Amino acid sequence: MATGILDTSKGFFEQIVEPLLQKHFPDDVQRMACGFLGYGSECLEMDDELSRDHHWGLRVDILLPEDLHQRIGGQILERLVPELPNEFDGISLREGHVAGHGIAPESLPAFLQRTIGLSDAPQTHAQWLDIPEVDIIHVTNGQVWHDPGAELTTIRQSLASYYPEPVWLRRIAHWCRYASGMGIYALNRAVLRNNQVYAWTAFSRCLKWSIELAFLLNRTYFPYDKWLMPFFVQLPHLAPQMNPLITESVQADTTWQRRLALLAQIADLLDARMVELGVIAAHPTFAGSETSSYRLLEHAYGAIVQKLPEDVVSHVPCWDQIPLEQFHTGYVASIPLEEWDSILNLTPE
């Protein structure tokens, strides 16, 4: 395809869906926000041929204030679906992402609740800390083509302006704690005990948390795990220096001792960036130990938490996708098991 699914969906909206909304709901269309955002690799423009085996296709998200959704949410499908074509720009609507018709009316507060766990933009430090970072992207990603009331746009802009300073520092501290204490330290102990399973899990977690910490130090939200590296290599700071070390560390013939040395170099880079940004003060050069490895990032953890305000210092940042899982569990519980198996591409032999 010459254009991506987002641009094709925009054409579908402008040529087909918007005229139908104007025709059937002329008094309400000014309160609607329409676009393509939320879940799916398409929203990050990362979809490829592998993305098309489930939940892929044209999509127009129609987000409505709660009162409007209660009044006309069901009517939108009833009136528009019979007038939709079978396909647009060569893409079948009947086999698309949302119930086979390409349009998804939803309450805006409900959309926000299943992504960031709030019905509006976060107002307090606690609310910011309770949002899983990867789910913020599900609100800020994609495209919005129609939002006369600017309610959705205002929320997207609020989130895109990034974390308040105390929240940013609290999240940096938490990632330092885990990348070090549950990462390089745990890996070193696993290697010393020849615990290969724990070594691999600790190594993988340390890499993930170190990469996510680099996003934090670029003041850029990090995406869901599988898209970490494609977006990481685009970061202006840290990625050029870290990427060769990461690439070497995941090679099959790299020894555990070499991996530990590479992770220590990554920790040095992250630490230097924190000093450069003023997140922590300059400090003496430290040496690690044979039994504990190089827990440098936990020095930063201690330095940061000791200067945090009371409303964030003991508030642990959320990183589990709790709102998404609540929504997803309800969805799976509501459909026939055969339909769920079909979505999973499981076919009886």
N, C-alpha and C positions, 0 to 999 in steps of 0.2 A: 504494500500500500504506500502511496506517495505521502500520505499524511497519517499521523497517529490517531488512535481511537478518540482522544480528547478533541482534536480538531474536527474529526468526522462527526462526533456527537454534537459539537457546537453547530455544525451545519444542519444536522437533524433538528436541533432545537429551533434555530432561526427560520428554517424553511418549513418545518412541519408543526412542531409542538407549540411554539409561541403563537402563530396565527390561530391555532385551535384554542389555546387558552384565552386569547383576546376575543374569540368568537363566543365561547361558552361562559367565560367568567370575566367579562369586561370591567366589572366593578371591583374585582378582587385581585386582578393580576398585578396591580401596583404593590401589593403587600407580599408577593411571592419572591423568593430568592431561588434562582435556577442556575445550575451548573453541573459539574462533574467533580466530585470530591469524596473523601472518605477512604474506604478500604479498597485494596486492590493495587497491583503493581502498575496498572494503567494510570492511577492518580499521580504516580511519581514519574510517569513516562519511562518506565522500566519494563513494560510488558514486551514479550517476544513470542515466538511460536509455542514455547512451552506453557505460556500463560493461558492458552486458549482451550485447554481441556476442561475447564470449569469456570463458571461465573465470569465470563468475558463477553463483552459485546457493547453495543451502543447503550448509552445511559444518559438520562437527564434527571438529576436529583432536583425535586421541587420541594423546597423547605418552606413551611408555613408557620406563622404564629399559632400558638396552641388553639386559640378561639377559632381561627380560620380553618385549621385542620379539623377541628371537631365538626364544623359546619359543612365543609365541602371536600374534605380529604377523600372520602369514598366516591363522591360524584366525579372527581377528576378522572379516575379510571373508567367509570361507567360511561362518561361522555366522550373521552378522547380515544380510548382503545378501539372502538368500532371504526373510527375514521383514520386510523394509522395504516400506513402501507405495510406490506409483508417484508419489505427490505428497504434499506436506504444506502446508497453508494456501494451496492454490492454486498452489504452485510445484512443478514437475516435478523429481523426483529423477533421472530417467533422462536429463535433459539438463543436469545440474548441473555444478558445478565439478570435482569429483574423481571421475573415471572413471564418472560417471553414477550414483552412489549416495549421495553426500553425506557419507560418512565417510572419514577419512584417518588410519589408524593409522601411526605413525612412531616411530622411536627418538628420544627427547629429545636425546641427544648429537648425533645426525645433524641434527636440526632446528637446533640451535645452531651446528653446524659450517657449515651452508649459509647461515646468516644472519650471525653475528658471527665465524665462523672459529675458535671455541673450543668445547669440550665442556662448559664451565662458565662461571660469571661470571669476568670478568677479575680477576687477582690482582696484577699488576704494572703499573707505568706503561707499560712497553713493550706489554703486551697491550692496554691501553686505547687507546694510540695507533695500534695496528694494526687497530682495528675501524673500518670505514667508518661515519661517523656516521648516515647514513640507514638503515643496517641495524640499528642498535640499536632503532629504532622498530619493526622487524619482530618484535622479541621483546616489547617493552613495550606494543604496541598491542592492539586488539581486546578480547576478554573471555575470562576463565577462569571456568568454572562449577563445576568439580569438580577438586579437587587436595588430597585428604586428607593426602598425604605432604608437601605444600608445597614439593617440590623445585623445580618450575617457578616457583611464586610467590616463593620466596626469590631466585631468579635475577632475576626481573622486578623485584623490589624493589631488589636491588643495583644494577641498571642504572638504574632510575628515580631513584636517589639522586644521580645525575649524576656528572660527572668528578671525580676527585681534583684538588686545586688545581694541582699542577704540570702535569698533563695539560691542564687547562682553559687555563692560560696558554700552553702550547706550541701549542695549536690556535689560540688567538687570534692569536698571533704569526704563524703560518703563513698564516692568512687575511688578515692585514694586509699581509704581504709580497706576496701574489698580487693582492689587490684593488687595491693601489697599483702595484707594479712590472709586473705582467702585465695590469693593468686600465687605470687612468687614464693612466699613463705611456705604455703601448702605444697606447692610443686617440689620445692627443695626437700621437704620432709618425706614426700612420697618417693622421690628418687633415692634418698638415703635408706628407705625401708624396702626398696624394690617393689613398690606397690604401683604397678603399671596402669591399672585402671584409674586410680586416683590421680596419678601423674598426668594422664591425658585430660581428665576432666578439669584439673586445676590449671593446666597449661591453657586449655581453650578458654576458660573463664578469664584468666589473666589477660589474654590477648583481647578478648571482647571488651573488658572493662577499661583496658589501656586505650583502645581505640575510641571508646565512648568518652573517655576523659579528654582525649584530643579534641573531640567535637565541643565539649564544654569549654575548653580553653580557646576555642575559636568562636565562642558565643553563637553556636549553630546547633539546632536540635538534631539529634541523631535519629536515624530511621530504624525500623524493624531489622532484626539481626541479618537477614539474608541480603539486605541492601547496604549493610555497613561499609563494606570495602568499596563498592562503586562510588559512593558519596564521600567516603573518607579520603580517597586519592585526589579529590577536588579541593580539599581544604587548603587554604593558603599558608597556614602555619602548622608545623609539626609533621604533616603528612610527607613532605619530600624527604625529611630525615628518617622518619619512622618506617616508611614503606619498605625500603631495602632490608631492614632488620626483620620486619614481619615476614617478608617473603622468604628469607633464609630460614627463619625459625620453623616454618611449616614444611620444609623439605623433609622427605622420608629419611634421608641419610644424615640429618643433623642430629648430633648427640644431645642427650639431656643436659650435660654440662654446658654445651654451647648454647642451648636454648636458654638456660638460666643466665648466661652472660649477655645474651641478646636482650632478654627482658630487663636486665639491669641497665643496659644502655638506653632502652626505651624509657625506663624510670628516670634516668638522668635528664633526658630530653624534656619530659613532662615537668620535672622539678625546675629545670632552668626556665621554662616558659612561665611557670607560676611566679618565679622570682621577677622575671621581666615584666609581668603584668602587675606586680605589686600584691598578688594574692598572698604570698608569704614573703618574709624578709630574707635577705641574703644570709647564708649560714656557712659554717665550715664544711669542708669536704668530709663525707663520712665513709667508713668502711663497713662492709657487712660481716657476716660470720659464717663458718662452715655449716653450722646447724640451723641458723635462722635465715640464711641467705641475705638479701639486700633489701631491707624493709624501709627504704628511703621515703617512699610515698606516705608512710605512716607518720613520718616527721611532719609532713605538710598537713596531714589530717589533724594532728595535735595542735599545730600552730594555728590552723583555721578555726577549729571548734572553740578554742580558748578566747577568741575575739568576737564570736557570734552573739547577736542579741538573744534575749531569753525566749522570744516567741519562735525561734527556729532551732536553737542549739540542741534541744532534745526531741525535735520532730523529725522522725526518720523519713526520708524521701521514699515515695512509692515507686517501684519500678515494675511491679506485676500488672498485667493488663486486666485489672479487676472489672472495670465497666464493660469492656469488650466481652470478657468471659461470662458475665452475667447475662448480657444480651445473647451471646452465642448459645449458651446453655438453654435459654428459653426458646430460641429458634429451633434448635435440634430436637428439643422435647416436643415441639408442636407439629412436626411433620412426620409422615409415615417413614418407617425405617427403610423401606425400599427406596424412597426418594433420597434419603440421606446416603444410602449405598451408591446410588447413581451419581450423586455429586462427588463422591469419593472415587468414582470410576471403578467401583467394584462390581464385577459381573459374575453371576453363578457359572461354574464350569459345567 
